[in-house]
């Protein structure tokens, strides 16, 4: 049973919110704030708190070992940074699993991954092999592969040549540098890290639509939707028609703010684009009016 009678604080930061299935969302957290109390987890997402629920069925782990919510909280009392992947149900906000990782050394295992590429995409089949000498060195007889945040593990099959092999189909995840774990009984070994990108970024709401000529600088913005984990903030490009100019640009994880200087009343058009580190881009244009 998980119980907290006092407020418990973790220094963590949500890096992304992405769907892992029709009923769950996965979050990758790194470096901000989580407040665990009375069965609730307040998670900071870029300065905005997201309130989720957890109960005695919620699984908490630290470096692959089961922990209670209180134990997970106390692990950070010395200021140790953690990376976390948490799965929760979209409708109820109930956290089903919260897997935390510290920089502390832990037993390692060598994994052969096919394909071995910097970033995987949803729908790809990932094959994982443990060669016979490595399996014997690590004392593996019935290993299970686990991906942080995913409730089900993948059992390795023993091959006639002594290798262990398993495979999985990459889900609709957005994950950066998440370690693959191999569990053997109560032991957990850390393997290679993988990154997954669920899709390209998209530009959502935009502004301004109407502005006043009395302003020296006119604020503008556009929101970012879709997959934002691999965004390249330096790739923002803005073009404005009618002699207007872009003075400043302030890119953030889920929004880009900028300021404009116009030549007077009239109609103007903005063209905005942004790319991610995989070369995928999002573009959008809109018009706004400056009134005297």
N, C-alpha and C positions, 0 to 999 in steps of 0.2 A: 504494500500500500504506500502511495506517495502522499506525504502530508507536508505542508508548510504553514506554520503558525505566525511567521513573521515575513516581512518583505525580503526577497532574495534577489540580488542584483548580479547580472553577468555583463561583462564588458564585451559586447558583440555588435555587429552591424550587418543588417540585411543587404546583400549585394544584388539579389534578383528575386523575382517572383515569376515562376514559369509553370505551366500545366504539365503534370506527369501522367495524368489520365483524365478521363471525363469527370471523375469525382474528387481528385486530389490535386493540390498544387505543391510544388517543391520550392523551397527557399534555400539559397546559399547565403550563409551569414558569415561576416568576417569583420570584426573590430569595432562594434558599437555598443548598444545597450539592450539587454533583455531584463525585464522585471518579472520574476516568478512569484506569485502570491495567490492564495485562495483558489487554486485551480485555474488561474489565468496567467497567460504569458503576454506581456506587452513588448512588442518587438519594434525597434526603431528602424524605419525604412527611409533612409535619406533625410532624416530629421522629422519624419512623420511616424507616429506610433500606430502599429497594427495590433489590435487586441485579439488574441487567440485563446482557445480553451485547452486544458490538459487534465487528465484524470488518472486513476490508478492503472488504466490500461495503456497509457502512453509509455513508450519505451525510450529511455534516455541512455545513451552510451558515451563513454569517454575513451578514445583510442581503442575502440572495439569492445570494451568491457562494459557490462551493464552497470549503471549508476542510478541513484535516485536523483530527483530534482535538487534536493539539498546538497548532495554530494557534488553534483555538477556545478552548483553555485560556489561551493567552498573551494573548488579547484582553481578558481580565479582570484582568490583572496590575496595571493602574492603577486597579482598583476600579470599572470601568464596569459598571453593571447591565445584565443581559440578560433578555429574555423569550424563552422557548423552547417550541416545540411538537415533541414527539417521538412517532413511531409505532413500536410494537414488536409482535412476534408474541406472542400470549397464551401459547401452549404452550411455546415455546422461550425466551421472554424476550429474543429477539434484536432489537436496535434496527435498523429499516430506514432511518429518516430522522430527523435531528435538525436542525431549523431554528431558528437563533438570531437575535434582533433587538436592536440597540443603539439608544440614543436619538440616535445620530449622524445628521446631516442626510444625505438621499439624494435622488436625482431623484424627482420625483413625477409622477403622471399622474391626470387627472380621469376618474373612472368614474361612469357613470350606472347605478344599481342599481334593479331592479324585482323584488320590492317593496322599498321603502326604509323599513324598520321597525327599531326598537331591537334586537329579538332575533328571530332566525329560528328556525323549528322544523324538525325532521327531516321529509323528504318534500316540503318546499316547493321550488318551482322558482325559482331565482334567475337573472335575466337581467342580463347585464353588457354595457354599450355604451360604446364610445369614439367620441365625435363626430368628424367629419371634421377640423375645425380643430385639435382636440387631437391627433389622430393625426399630422397634418402637422407640428405644433409639435414633437412628441416624435420625429419621424422614424420612425414605426412602419410597417412593411410586412408583417410576418408575426408578430404578437404572440401570446404564449401566456399564459393566465391560470393562476396557481398559488395554491393555498391551503396555508399552512404545515402540514407534517405529512403531506400527501397526496402519494402517490408519482406520480400521473398528473396532468398539466396539461390544460387545456381550450384548444384552438386557437380563436382568433377567426376568424370568417368575414368576408370583405370584402363589404359590401353595395353595390348599384349607386349609392347616394347618397354613398359614400365613408366611411360609418361602418364600424366593426368591431363585431361582435356575437358573443357566445357565451352559453351557458346551462349550468347544472348543477343537479342535484337535491341538496339539502342532506342530508348523511348523519347518522348517529347520533353527532353530535359534541356536546361541551360546550366551547365556546370563548368567551372574553371579549375583545373588542377586538383581534382578530387582523387584521393588515393583509393585504389582497389584493395580490398581486404580479403585475406584468406583465413578462414577459421577452421581449427582442428580441435574439437572438444572445447575446452575453455581457453585455449590459446588463440591469439589473433596475431597475424603477421601482415605487415604492410608491403604492398607491391607497387607497381608503377602507377603513375597518376594519369588520368584521362581528362579531356575537356570535351564538352558536347555543346553544340549550338543548335537551338530549336528552329531558328529561322532568321530572316532578315529584319532589320529595324523598319519601322514605319513612322511617318510624321502624322500626328493627330491634329488637335486643335491649333489654330493659328491666330495671331493678332499683330497689330490692331486692325480694326475694320473702319473705325472713325477716330480722328484725332483733331486737336485744335492747333491752329496756326500760332497761337499765343505761346506755345511750348517751344523752348529753345531746342530741347532734345525729346524725341518721341519714343516711348518704350515699345518694343516689339517682342514677340516670343513665338515659339512653337513647341508643342509637347511631343515626346517620343514614346512610341508604343511598340509592341512586338518584342523581339529579342534585343536587349540592350546591353547584355553582358560584355560583348566584344566591341562595343562602340569605340571609335577613334575620335575623341573630342577635338583634335586638331584638324579634322577633315571638314569641319563646318564651312560651307560656302554660301554667301548671301549676295544677291544682286538686286538692286533697286532701280526702277526706271524713273524718268522725269527729272533727272539731275539730283535726286536725293543721294545721300551717302550713308554708309554704315559706319558709325563712330566706334562702338565697342561691342564685343561679343562675349557672353558668359555661358559656356556650355556646362550642363550638369548631367547627372545620370538619366533623368527622365524629362528634362526640359532644357531648352536653349533660350536665353534671354539676350536681347541686343537693343541698342539704341540707334535712332536714326536722326539725321539732320536733313530737313527738306528746304526747298527754295521758296515755298509759299503755298497758298491754297491750291487744291487740285486733286486729281486722281493719280495714284501711284500703284505700282505692282512690285511685289517681292517674290523672288525665286530663291528657295532654300534647298540645300542638300546636305546630307551627312552620310558617312560611310562607316563600316565596321572594319575590323582588322582582317577580315576574310575577303575584303573587296566588294562586299554587297552594299548597295547604296539605297537611300530613300530620298525622294524629291517631291516638292510640292510648291505651287505658286498660288498667290492670292492677291486681291486688290484691296486698297484702303483709300479712304477719302480724308483729306485735310480741309477743314472748314475754317473760314476767317473768324 
